[in-house]
Amino acid sequence: MAFTPEEIKQKEFSRVHKGLDETEVRGYLQTLSDEIEKLKSDKAHLQSIIDDKEENISRFKAVENTISDVLLQAQKTSEETKHTAVLKADAIIKEAEGRSDQIVNDALQKARHISFQTEDMKRQSKVFRSRFRMLVEAQLDLLKNEDWDYLLNYDVDQQKVTEENIDILNKEEENNQEQINNQAVKSEEDKPEE
């Protein structure tokens, strides 16, 4: 049974002989009524605070739900972005590997071509060197030939040149030319094949 402060104040008691002091009872009831009124006021105040808190909690729950939804959406977006990034990275890696293979193959092909050219140039240089050496040696042989001494000491005025001397000189020149040709052929045959 709920009591109101007014009911407590207005409460009437039956009178008995040798009963209680009415002033004391009334004072006690007044104090009790004030305390109940204060408690009701506190209760109303606390109920108001609880209502505010519940409203705040409802708002926080709504915000929490929104944040949760946003987080889920962000996580989903993040996973999709990550998946897309992985796919793009794989595609870039495959493309880079393809390009690197092509670059390596092109470089190897160019290196082989340069190597072949280098070897060909070496071979041609050896042939040129060999021929040049034969030519220089043939020229040195000609310079060492005693015919130079004969020609340098020959006095045209003192001795008459005959057809026989000219034939001898022509034959010696042919022999020298034949020696040069033989040396060139021999050098080509002696050269190791590559």
Backbone bond lengths (Angstrom), bond angles and torsions (degrees), N, CA, C in turn:
res aa  C-N    CA-C-N  psi(-1)  N-CA   C-N-CA  omega(-1)  CA-C   N-CA-C  phi
1 M - - - 1.448 - - 1.521 108.70 -
2 A 1.361 115.17 128.11 1.447 120.11 -177.84 1.520 109.92 -90.59
3 F 1.337 113.38 138.16 1.472 119.56 178.67 1.509 108.97 -109.93
4 T 1.350 114.37 140.69 1.461 118.45 172.27 1.508 107.23 -103.05
5 P 1.324 117.59 155.24 1.452 120.01 179.07 1.531 111.76 -57.95
6 E 1.337 116.11 -36.06 1.471 118.91 -179.43 1.521 111.21 -67.87
7 E 1.330 115.95 -40.92 1.476 118.47 178.68 1.522 110.56 -60.44
8 I 1.342 115.62 -39.49 1.466 119.64 -179.14 1.523 109.22 -65.15
9 K 1.356 115.18 -43.36 1.462 118.10 -178.94 1.531 111.03 -64.52
10 Q 1.300 118.48 -38.53 1.455 122.87 -173.91 1.541 112.94 -87.51
11 K 1.271 117.13 -2.42 1.470 120.27 -176.51 1.536 110.16 -59.75
12 E 1.301 116.68 132.24 1.466 123.22 178.88 1.519 107.78 -109.45
13 F 1.309 114.45 138.70 1.463 120.83 177.65 1.529 109.36 -112.35
14 S 1.275 117.59 152.83 1.465 121.10 176.40 1.519 108.44 -77.47
15 R 1.325 115.93 150.41 1.448 120.22 -175.38 1.528 108.83 -97.56
16 V 1.253 113.54 137.26 1.463 120.53 177.79 1.518 107.44 -131.04
17 H 1.193 113.90 160.29 1.449 118.70 177.79 1.517 108.44 -73.93
18 K 1.142 116.25 140.16 1.454 123.55 -174.55 1.523 109.61 58.29
19 G 1.291 117.03 44.84 1.461 122.30 178.50 1.525 111.46 -82.99
20 L 1.319 114.83 -167.33 1.464 122.21 -175.86 1.523 109.81 -83.94
21 D 1.327 115.15 159.54 1.460 120.01 177.00 1.515 107.47 -70.23
22 E 1.321 115.29 120.45 1.460 119.98 -174.46 1.520 111.03 -66.01
23 T 1.300 119.57 -38.49 1.458 122.09 -179.23 1.518 110.00 -64.34
24 E 1.304 115.59 -42.20 1.471 118.83 179.88 1.524 110.29 -64.97
25 V 1.354 116.80 -42.95 1.468 120.67 179.59 1.508 109.23 -64.28
26 R 1.369 115.51 -43.56 1.461 118.21 179.72 1.524 110.37 -63.61
27 G 1.279 120.31 -41.24 1.474 123.61 178.03 1.522 111.19 -61.83
28 Y 1.369 112.98 -43.40 1.470 116.81 179.81 1.532 109.47 -64.87
29 L 1.320 117.29 -42.71 1.469 120.83 179.92 1.532 110.69 -64.35
30 Q 1.362 115.64 -37.84 1.463 119.10 177.90 1.526 109.50 -63.04
31 T 1.334 117.53 -45.08 1.469 121.42 178.70 1.524 110.32 -61.63
32 L 1.327 115.75 -43.66 1.463 120.63 179.13 1.530 110.51 -63.73
33 S 1.351 115.82 -41.67 1.460 120.72 178.74 1.532 110.20 -62.86
34 D 1.349 116.76 -44.52 1.479 120.09 178.28 1.529 111.16 -61.20
35 E 1.319 115.18 -41.55 1.475 119.57 -178.97 1.529 110.24 -65.26
36 I 1.309 116.79 -41.94 1.468 120.27 178.82 1.518 109.86 -65.80
37 E 1.343 116.45 -41.44 1.460 119.60 177.92 1.522 110.41 -61.61
38 K 1.349 115.60 -43.14 1.467 119.55 178.19 1.523 110.17 -63.10
39 L 1.322 116.79 -41.71 1.473 120.25 178.87 1.521 111.30 -63.93
40 K 1.333 116.81 -39.71 1.466 119.63 177.80 1.523 110.51 -64.30
41 S 1.353 114.51 -42.46 1.462 118.37 177.72 1.524 110.62 -61.86
42 D 1.346 116.19 -45.18 1.475 120.11 177.66 1.524 110.76 -61.44
43 K 1.350 114.13 -41.12 1.458 118.29 179.98 1.520 110.18 -62.21
44 A 1.361 117.27 -43.94 1.463 121.42 179.60 1.532 109.75 -62.30
45 H 1.346 114.48 -43.07 1.475 118.61 178.85 1.531 110.86 -62.38
46 L 1.334 115.31 -46.30 1.474 119.63 179.56 1.525 111.34 -64.27
47 Q 1.345 116.23 -37.12 1.469 119.68 177.93 1.525 110.10 -63.98
48 S 1.340 115.24 -39.19 1.467 119.91 177.21 1.523 110.34 -62.35
49 I 1.351 116.57 -43.81 1.473 121.11 178.33 1.525 109.99 -62.88
50 I 1.343 115.65 -42.91 1.475 119.88 179.72 1.529 109.77 -62.39
51 D 1.347 115.76 -42.64 1.462 119.30 179.21 1.533 110.92 -61.47
52 D 1.362 115.44 -43.51 1.465 119.56 176.77 1.530 111.31 -60.53
53 K 1.338 113.98 -44.64 1.469 118.78 -179.44 1.526 110.77 -62.91
54 E 1.356 115.46 -42.33 1.464 119.05 179.84 1.527 110.72 -64.31
55 E 1.346 114.72 -38.77 1.465 118.36 177.03 1.534 110.02 -63.72
56 N 1.355 114.72 -43.49 1.478 118.57 177.16 1.525 111.01 -62.17
57 I 1.325 115.16 -41.80 1.469 119.24 179.08 1.525 109.95 -62.30
58 S 1.314 117.01 -41.04 1.473 120.62 178.35 1.527 110.28 -61.77
59 R 1.357 114.94 -44.44 1.471 118.24 177.80 1.523 111.04 -63.06
60 F 1.356 115.24 -42.85 1.473 118.89 179.75 1.528 111.11 -63.53
61 K 1.351 115.03 -38.36 1.464 118.20 177.58 1.520 110.71 -64.41
62 A 1.345 115.50 -40.31 1.461 119.01 177.86 1.532 109.81 -63.22
63 V 1.345 115.90 -44.53 1.467 120.00 177.49 1.525 110.29 -62.57
64 E 1.355 114.93 -41.85 1.471 119.66 179.10 1.527 110.42 -60.59
65 N 1.345 115.58 -43.87 1.467 119.20 178.57 1.526 110.78 -62.83
66 T 1.340 115.28 -42.13 1.471 119.35 178.61 1.526 110.46 -63.23
67 I 1.339 115.13 -46.51 1.467 119.44 179.19 1.529 110.27 -62.29
68 S 1.316 116.48 -41.55 1.465 120.71 178.71 1.525 110.24 -60.92
69 D 1.345 115.17 -44.88 1.472 119.10 177.78 1.521 110.67 -62.02
70 V 1.332 116.22 -43.42 1.473 120.73 179.81 1.533 110.07 -63.26
71 L 1.352 115.41 -42.87 1.465 118.87 179.05 1.530 111.29 -62.71
72 L 1.334 115.97 -43.17 1.463 118.98 177.68 1.523 111.22 -61.91
73 Q 1.335 114.86 -43.11 1.468 118.85 178.36 1.526 110.60 -64.22
74 A 1.354 115.92 -41.53 1.465 120.07 179.21 1.521 110.40 -64.34
75 Q 1.330 116.39 -40.83 1.465 120.35 178.93 1.534 109.78 -63.83
76 K 1.334 115.76 -43.81 1.458 119.59 178.87 1.522 110.45 -62.66
77 T 1.336 115.82 -45.31 1.469 120.37 178.00 1.519 110.69 -61.91
78 S 1.342 115.54 -41.97 1.462 120.48 178.77 1.523 111.12 -60.72
79 E 1.327 116.34 -44.72 1.464 119.72 179.47 1.526 111.17 -64.88
80 E 1.346 116.26 -41.05 1.462 119.82 177.68 1.524 110.42 -63.62
81 T 1.342 115.76 -43.24 1.471 119.94 178.75 1.519 110.67 -63.15
82 K 1.338 115.28 -43.28 1.465 119.94 178.93 1.531 110.20 -61.44
83 H 1.331 116.29 -44.87 1.459 120.77 -179.97 1.531 110.35 -62.21
84 T 1.330 115.95 -44.57 1.461 120.34 178.22 1.524 110.59 -62.45
85 A 1.342 115.76 -42.13 1.471 119.89 179.82 1.525 110.76 -63.80
86 V 1.336 116.09 -40.52 1.478 119.38 178.43 1.524 110.13 -63.22
87 L 1.335 116.15 -43.65 1.470 119.49 178.85 1.522 111.27 -62.52
88 K 1.345 115.84 -43.37 1.470 119.43 178.74 1.515 110.77 -65.16
89 A 1.335 116.37 -41.68 1.470 120.29 179.12 1.526 110.15 -61.69
90 D 1.345 116.58 -43.38 1.473 119.62 177.94 1.521 110.98 -61.20
91 A 1.337 115.63 -42.88 1.463 119.44 179.46 1.523 110.72 -63.80
92 I 1.341 116.35 -42.47 1.470 120.25 179.21 1.524 110.42 -64.08
93 I 1.340 116.06 -41.68 1.471 119.89 179.86 1.527 110.25 -63.68
94 K 1.346 116.46 -44.94 1.469 119.34 179.18 1.527 110.85 -62.19
95 E 1.329 115.69 -41.86 1.464 118.88 179.34 1.522 110.64 -65.08
96 A 1.341 115.92 -41.65 1.467 120.03 179.24 1.526 110.77 -65.01
97 E 1.349 116.34 -40.34 1.465 118.96 177.62 1.520 110.53 -63.21
98 G 1.344 116.28 -41.87 1.465 120.04 177.66 1.519 111.31 -61.48
99 R 1.337 115.44 -44.78 1.465 119.15 178.66 1.519 111.16 -64.70
100 S 1.343 115.71 -41.55 1.466 117.92 -178.67 1.521 110.46 -65.02
101 D 1.355 116.74 -39.73 1.467 119.27 176.66 1.523 110.47 -61.13
102 Q 1.332 115.93 -42.96 1.468 119.59 179.83 1.522 110.55 -64.22
103 I 1.348 116.30 -42.10 1.469 120.17 -179.99 1.520 110.09 -64.17
104 V 1.346 115.80 -43.10 1.474 119.61 179.62 1.522 109.90 -63.45
105 N 1.349 116.63 -44.53 1.466 119.73 179.67 1.530 111.12 -62.44
106 D 1.331 116.25 -43.22 1.473 119.36 177.58 1.522 110.80 -62.13
107 A 1.341 115.74 -43.04 1.471 119.39 -179.80 1.523 110.94 -63.99
108 L 1.332 116.47 -42.10 1.470 119.71 178.38 1.528 110.92 -63.08
109 Q 1.321 115.26 -42.08 1.464 118.79 179.36 1.533 110.58 -63.52
110 K 1.323 116.16 -43.56 1.464 119.19 178.54 1.531 110.64 -65.25
111 A 1.341 116.00 -39.63 1.466 119.47 179.16 1.525 110.47 -62.95
112 R 1.345 117.13 -42.29 1.471 120.22 177.58 1.524 110.59 -61.91
113 H 1.338 114.62 -43.92 1.469 118.85 -179.33 1.532 110.53 -61.71
114 I 1.332 115.21 -44.79 1.476 119.50 178.82 1.522 110.22 -64.69
115 S 1.330 116.42 -38.54 1.469 120.11 178.52 1.519 110.51 -63.06
116 F 1.349 116.36 -44.49 1.466 119.47 177.92 1.524 110.52 -62.28
117 Q 1.333 115.94 -43.70 1.465 118.94 178.47 1.527 110.93 -61.43
118 T 1.343 115.69 -42.29 1.465 119.91 -179.88 1.519 110.72 -62.26
119 E 1.331 115.95 -45.70 1.465 119.68 179.23 1.524 110.86 -63.01
120 D 1.331 116.01 -40.15 1.468 119.47 178.65 1.527 110.41 -64.18
121 M 1.337 115.90 -41.51 1.467 119.17 178.75 1.523 110.65 -65.87
122 K 1.335 117.42 -37.82 1.466 120.15 177.00 1.526 110.16 -62.19
123 R 1.348 114.41 -46.12 1.469 118.58 -179.88 1.524 110.63 -61.24
124 Q 1.334 116.36 -45.87 1.466 119.83 179.13 1.529 110.75 -63.43
125 S 1.344 116.44 -37.72 1.468 119.81 178.14 1.528 110.99 -63.90
126 K 1.354 115.62 -40.54 1.472 119.19 178.51 1.522 110.84 -63.59
127 V 1.343 115.30 -43.79 1.473 119.31 179.10 1.524 109.84 -62.60
128 F 1.344 115.19 -45.88 1.468 118.57 179.97 1.522 110.79 -61.58
129 R 1.324 115.73 -44.62 1.474 120.50 -179.85 1.523 110.66 -61.00
130 S 1.338 115.21 -44.64 1.457 119.42 -179.78 1.523 110.69 -62.58
131 R 1.310 117.38 -45.66 1.469 120.83 -179.80 1.526 110.81 -66.43
132 F 1.340 114.85 -41.62 1.461 118.54 179.99 1.527 110.67 -63.41
133 R 1.356 115.39 -41.34 1.460 119.81 178.65 1.525 110.21 -62.23
134 M 1.358 116.31 -42.69 1.466 119.44 178.74 1.518 110.76 -62.39
135 L 1.329 115.65 -40.72 1.461 119.22 179.65 1.520 110.96 -64.29
136 V 1.346 115.39 -45.31 1.472 119.13 179.91 1.522 110.27 -64.65
137 E 1.347 116.44 -41.52 1.465 119.32 179.42 1.528 110.57 -64.31
138 A 1.338 115.64 -39.57 1.471 118.96 178.52 1.525 109.74 -64.15
139 Q 1.335 115.82 -40.42 1.461 119.16 178.93 1.528 110.35 -65.90
140 L 1.352 116.02 -39.44 1.469 119.50 176.84 1.521 111.05 -63.81
141 D 1.346 115.37 -40.46 1.468 118.60 177.27 1.516 110.72 -61.18
142 L 1.331 114.91 -39.29 1.464 118.26 178.63 1.531 110.30 -64.76
143 L 1.355 115.05 -40.14 1.460 118.43 -179.79 1.531 111.31 -67.04
144 K 1.345 116.19 -32.70 1.466 120.11 -178.99 1.535 112.14 -80.77
145 N 1.288 115.99 -12.68 1.467 120.34 -177.93 1.534 110.46 -61.22
146 E 1.300 115.04 142.18 1.479 119.99 -177.52 1.516 112.44 -72.23
147 D 1.331 116.66 -11.61 1.468 119.45 178.66 1.518 111.65 -61.33
148 W 1.322 117.24 -30.07 1.471 120.16 177.69 1.535 110.07 -62.32
149 D 1.300 113.75 -44.56 1.467 116.55 178.13 1.532 110.64 -61.04
150 Y 1.308 114.18 -40.48 1.466 119.22 -180.00 1.518 109.79 -63.05
151 L 1.384 115.38 -45.14 1.464 118.79 -178.33 1.527 111.72 -67.57
152 L 1.344 115.63 -39.56 1.458 118.47 -178.12 1.528 111.48 -69.98
153 N 1.308 117.05 -30.18 1.462 120.83 -179.76 1.534 112.24 -91.26
154 Y 1.272 117.56 -6.41 1.454 121.61 -176.80 1.514 109.82 -76.40
155 D 1.278 114.07 129.42 1.466 119.70 179.41 1.518 107.71 -108.39
156 V 1.340 116.39 115.05 1.465 121.46 -175.46 1.523 110.62 -66.07
157 D 1.248 116.15 -36.36 1.463 119.50 -177.97 1.516 111.30 -70.24
158 Q 1.328 117.52 -32.44 1.450 119.90 -174.30 1.517 111.91 -85.28
159 Q 1.272 116.79 -29.23 1.458 117.61 -174.68 1.519 108.55 -128.25
160 K 1.263 116.47 145.91 1.448 121.64 -176.43 1.522 108.87 -95.64
161 V 1.376 115.05 131.94 1.458 119.75 179.13 1.517 107.77 -83.56
162 T 1.281 113.90 128.59 1.458 118.15 -178.78 1.513 109.97 -111.06
163 E 1.300 115.72 169.51 1.460 120.24 178.26 1.510 110.63 -64.75
164 E 1.275 115.72 -30.65 1.463 119.77 179.25 1.523 110.40 -64.35
165 N 1.345 118.08 -43.37 1.479 121.22 177.78 1.545 111.52 -63.33
166 I 1.305 115.77 -37.85 1.470 120.28 179.01 1.519 109.50 -65.76
167 D 1.348 117.20 -42.52 1.472 120.39 178.40 1.529 110.54 -61.25
168 I 1.339 115.85 -41.87 1.469 119.74 179.48 1.529 110.09 -61.80
169 L 1.307 117.38 -43.98 1.463 121.24 179.29 1.532 111.03 -63.67
170 N 1.328 116.82 -42.72 1.470 120.59 178.79 1.515 111.12 -62.17
171 K 1.326 118.27 -41.22 1.462 122.37 179.60 1.539 110.37 -66.04
172 E 1.317 115.31 -41.15 1.471 117.80 178.36 1.534 110.74 -64.34
173 E 1.311 116.72 -38.58 1.466 119.85 178.69 1.524 110.55 -66.30
174 E 1.346 117.15 -40.90 1.464 120.61 176.65 1.528 110.84 -62.12
175 N 1.363 115.71 -42.09 1.468 119.52 178.49 1.552 110.69 -61.72
176 N 1.317 115.25 -43.36 1.474 118.70 179.03 1.543 110.98 -62.78
177 Q 1.328 117.02 -42.28 1.458 121.00 179.26 1.529 110.24 -64.59
178 E 1.337 116.33 -39.87 1.464 120.41 178.28 1.529 110.77 -64.68
179 Q 1.321 117.21 -38.46 1.470 120.89 176.77 1.537 110.09 -62.04
180 I 1.303 116.94 -43.24 1.472 120.94 179.61 1.526 110.10 -61.92
181 N 1.324 117.17 -45.53 1.467 121.03 179.43 1.523 111.09 -63.11
182 N 1.328 117.16 -42.09 1.465 121.23 179.29 1.536 110.77 -63.07
183 Q 1.316 115.79 -40.43 1.473 118.92 178.84 1.531 110.95 -65.59
184 A 1.323 117.52 -38.22 1.459 121.26 179.21 1.521 110.75 -64.64
185 V 1.348 116.43 -43.61 1.460 120.99 179.61 1.521 109.90 -65.17
186 K 1.338 116.25 -44.34 1.462 120.78 -179.90 1.532 110.44 -62.07
187 S 1.316 117.06 -41.09 1.459 120.86 179.77 1.525 110.69 -64.16
188 E 1.336 117.75 -40.09 1.464 121.62 178.06 1.523 110.62 -64.67
189 E 1.337 115.95 -38.33 1.483 119.67 -179.63 1.528 110.59 -71.55
190 D 1.343 117.82 -35.65 1.458 121.51 -178.64 1.531 112.71 -74.32
191 K 1.291 116.14 -20.66 1.462 120.58 -176.22 1.533 108.75 -66.69
192 P 1.393 117.68 132.09 1.476 119.50 -179.96 1.527 109.19 -70.33
193 E 1.316 114.90 142.78 1.468 119.88 178.75 1.510 110.41 -80.36
194 E 1.364 117.94 143.35 1.469 122.35 -176.75 1.484 109.80 -111.75
